[in-house]
């Protein structure tokens, strides 16, 4: 019997082999060692791995078009050089490392669905924060371009993580305070110093506040999905107290519709929040707008971007 096309489509949904190959290669920082090309026999002692293991892994990476093989010499393709070699402007290795952590936590999904509670098998806070920078460097200009910054002199980047959006605001003449937990602030300081951008920092917990005052704009990117609706109302109420008259709160989140099923990335991200948080999820923009109105920001609007949505309350 001929294999049906729709079965092939279904099978692609559970094909995890390429992902695991890339995660493992990144864990060994393999791409950093291939600038001028290396042979498997050279890499095995360098990476302290077996010759058989590294040779099979290298060949698979060639099949995935991340490496090129010339006789027995392996080299990065332009794609790997651009995104997988540390130090390159578009480096995504920290994001891939974060996904390796997610892999381990998602592996407990059966039990998590049974209990509704996360099971933390792995955690790497530094990689997570730097992964957020890997992700945001390609979005920050587009996102900040969509904001009306007229009259905005002082801004708060609440739970600003690596500070990627803070730095983009600062480049446009806004005085920015990045608010986050102490461990995260330490990483954000390093990144801001690396980029040569001047930011102010405040350590604290976004859930408990207070967040300070005197802000014309409070920017909240990819925070609310980590918390329950009740906790998000509390966060937004704390932020409302910190706004100047006429100030605005801008929330950026992954997009999901009112059915909570589309786009599929939003529905899958809700699973990620099931795996990694006590009460988080992916929330429709209309629900976020209702929270903003509840805390007194009666004027709300939505701006849809490629993968995310901005919900603005003022």
WOSULBEL-V21737 format. One record per pair of residues at least 12 apart in sequence whose C-alpha atoms are under 6 Angstrom apart, sorted by the first residue. I is the first residue (numbers start at 1). J is the second residue. D is the distance in whole Angstrom. If there is no record, write none. Layout:
# WOSULBEL-V21737
{{I | J | D} {I | J | D}}
This chain:
# WOSULBEL-V21737
{{23 | 100 | 6} {31 | 85 | 6} {32 | 85 | 5} {34 | 75 | 5} {37 | 73 | 6} {37 | 74 | 5} {37 | 75 | 4} {38 | 73 | 5} {38 | 74 | 5} {39 | 72 | 6} {39 | 73 | 5} {40 | 55 | 6} {66 | 80 | 5} {92 | 134 | 5} {94 | 127 | 5} {94 | 130 | 6} {94 | 131 | 5} {95 | 131 | 4} {98 | 127 | 6} {98 | 128 | 5} {101 | 122 | 6} {105 | 120 | 6} {105 | 121 | 5} {118 | 275 | 5} {118 | 276 | 5} {129 | 161 | 6} {129 | 162 | 6} {133 | 162 | 6} {133 | 164 | 6} {140 | 165 | 6} {152 | 216 | 5} {153 | 174 | 5} {154 | 174 | 6} {154 | 175 | 5} {154 | 176 | 6} {154 | 215 | 5} {154 | 216 | 6} {155 | 176 | 5} {155 | 215 | 5} {155 | 216 | 6} {155 | 217 | 5} {155 | 218 | 6} {156 | 176 | 6} {156 | 177 | 5} {156 | 218 | 5} {157 | 178 | 5} {157 | 219 | 5} {158 | 179 | 5} {158 | 220 | 5} {159 | 179 | 5} {159 | 180 | 5} {160 | 178 | 6} {162 | 188 | 4} {163 | 188 | 6} {176 | 199 | 6} {177 | 200 | 5} {177 | 201 | 5} {178 | 201 | 5} {179 | 202 | 5} {179 | 203 | 6} {180 | 203 | 5} {180 | 204 | 6} {181 | 203 | 5} {181 | 204 | 5} {181 | 205 | 6} {182 | 203 | 5} {207 | 235 | 5} {212 | 242 | 6} {213 | 242 | 4} {214 | 242 | 6} {214 | 243 | 6} {214 | 244 | 5} {215 | 243 | 5} {215 | 244 | 5} {216 | 243 | 6} {216 | 244 | 5} {216 | 247 | 4} {217 | 247 | 6} {217 | 248 | 5} {217 | 249 | 6} {218 | 249 | 5} {219 | 249 | 6} {219 | 250 | 5} {220 | 251 | 5} {221 | 251 | 6} {221 | 252 | 5} {222 | 252 | 6} {222 | 253 | 5} {225 | 280 | 5} {225 | 281 | 5} {225 | 282 | 5} {226 | 280 | 4} {227 | 279 | 5} {227 | 280 | 4} {228 | 279 | 5} {228 | 280 | 5} {233 | 291 | 6} {237 | 295 | 5} {248 | 313 | 6} {248 | 314 | 4} {249 | 312 | 6} {249 | 313 | 5} {250 | 311 | 6} {250 | 312 | 5} {251 | 310 | 6} {251 | 311 | 5} {252 | 309 | 6} {252 | 310 | 5} {253 | 308 | 6} {253 | 309 | 6} {254 | 308 | 4} {255 | 308 | 5} {255 | 309 | 6} {256 | 284 | 5} {257 | 284 | 5} {258 | 284 | 6} {270 | 282 | 5} {292 | 313 | 6} {297 | 313 | 5} {297 | 314 | 5} {299 | 313 | 6} {299 | 314 | 5} {300 | 312 | 5} {300 | 313 | 4}}
